Amino acid sequence: MSEFLKDLLKDKTNGYSLREVVIAICMLLVVASFVAQLVFNIATPEYMFYSIVSLIAAGCFGYSIERKPNP
C-alpha cells in the first residue's frame, strides 16, 4: 500500500513532485469537506470548494501539457 502511495506522488521523470503533493492534499480536502457536509451537516462555502477544485484542475491540466524531458 505504501508503494502505491509513493507512486502516486511521482511525476513523469519518476521523481517526487510538489505539484502531485499539492493535488493530493487538495483531493483530501474535497473528500473531507464532502464527508463533513454529508455526515456532520457542516456547510462548506461554495467559493472554497470551487477554488480547491480549480486548483486540482489546474494541476491536472499542467501535467497533461508537460513534456517529458529528454535525457
C-alpha positions as a Markdown table, in Angstrom:
| # | Residue | x | y | z |
|---|---|---|---|---|
| 1 | Met | 0.0 | 0.0 | 0.0 |
| 2 | Ser | 2.8 | 2.4 | 0.8 |
| 3 | Glu | 4.4 | 1.7 | -2.6 |
| 4 | Phe | 1.2 | 2.7 | -4.3 |
| 5 | Leu | 1.0 | 6.0 | -2.4 |
| 6 | Lys | 4.6 | 6.7 | -3.2 |
| 7 | Asp | 4.0 | 6.0 | -6.9 |
| 8 | Leu | 1.1 | 8.5 | -6.8 |
| 9 | Leu | 3.4 | 11.3 | -5.8 |
| 10 | Lys | 5.9 | 10.8 | -8.6 |
| 11 | Asp | 5.9 | 12.8 | -11.9 |
| 12 | Lys | 6.9 | 11.8 | -15.4 |
| 13 | Thr | 10.6 | 11.8 | -14.6 |
| 14 | Asn | 9.9 | 9.3 | -11.8 |
| 15 | Gly | 10.9 | 11.8 | -9.2 |
| 16 | Tyr | 8.8 | 13.3 | -6.4 |
| 17 | Ser | 7.0 | 16.5 | -7.3 |
| 18 | Leu | 5.5 | 19.2 | -5.1 |
| 19 | Arg | 2.6 | 19.5 | -7.6 |
| 20 | Glu | 1.5 | 16.0 | -7.0 |
| 21 | Val | 1.6 | 16.5 | -3.3 |
| 22 | Val | -0.5 | 19.7 | -3.5 |
| 23 | Ile | -3.1 | 18.0 | -5.8 |
| 24 | Ala | -3.2 | 15.0 | -3.3 |
| 25 | Ile | -3.8 | 17.4 | -0.4 |
| 26 | Cys | -6.5 | 19.2 | -2.3 |
| 27 | Met | -8.2 | 15.9 | -3.2 |
| 28 | Leu | -8.2 | 15.0 | 0.5 |
| 29 | Leu | -9.7 | 18.4 | 1.3 |
| 30 | Val | -12.5 | 17.9 | -1.2 |
| 31 | Val | -13.3 | 14.4 | 0.2 |
| 32 | Ala | -13.2 | 15.7 | 3.8 |
| 33 | Ser | -15.5 | 18.6 | 3.0 |
| 34 | Phe | -17.9 | 16.3 | 1.2 |
| 35 | Val | -18.0 | 13.8 | 4.2 |
| 36 | Ala | -18.3 | 16.7 | 6.6 |
| 37 | Gln | -21.3 | 18.0 | 4.7 |
| 38 | Leu | -23.0 | 14.6 | 4.5 |
| 39 | Val | -22.3 | 13.2 | 7.9 |
| 40 | Phe | -21.9 | 16.2 | 10.2 |
| 41 | Asn | -24.1 | 18.7 | 8.3 |
| 42 | Ile | -21.2 | 21.2 | 8.2 |
| 43 | Ala | -21.6 | 23.6 | 5.3 |
| 44 | Thr | -18.6 | 24.3 | 3.2 |
| 45 | Pro | -18.6 | 27.7 | 1.5 |
| 46 | Glu | -19.0 | 27.3 | -2.3 |
| 47 | Tyr | -16.1 | 29.6 | -3.1 |
| 48 | Met | -13.7 | 27.5 | -1.1 |
| 49 | Phe | -15.0 | 24.3 | -2.7 |
| 50 | Tyr | -14.7 | 25.8 | -6.2 |
| 51 | Ser | -11.2 | 27.2 | -5.6 |
| 52 | Ile | -9.9 | 23.8 | -4.4 |
| 53 | Val | -11.4 | 22.0 | -7.3 |
| 54 | Ser | -10.0 | 24.6 | -9.7 |
| 55 | Leu | -6.5 | 24.0 | -8.2 |
| 56 | Ile | -6.9 | 20.3 | -8.9 |
| 57 | Ala | -8.0 | 21.0 | -12.4 |
| 58 | Ala | -5.1 | 23.4 | -13.0 |
| 59 | Gly | -2.6 | 20.8 | -11.7 |
| 60 | Cys | -4.1 | 18.1 | -14.0 |
| 61 | Phe | -4.1 | 20.5 | -17.0 |
| 62 | Gly | -0.5 | 21.4 | -16.3 |
| 63 | Tyr | 0.5 | 17.8 | -16.1 |
| 64 | Ser | -1.2 | 17.0 | -19.4 |
| 65 | Ile | 0.7 | 19.6 | -21.4 |
| 66 | Glu | 4.1 | 19.0 | -19.7 |
| 67 | Arg | 6.6 | 17.3 | -21.9 |
| 68 | Lys | 8.8 | 14.5 | -20.6 |
| 69 | Pro | 12.4 | 15.8 | -20.7 |
| 70 | Asn | 15.0 | 14.1 | -22.9 |
| 71 | Pro | 18.0 | 12.7 | -21.0 |
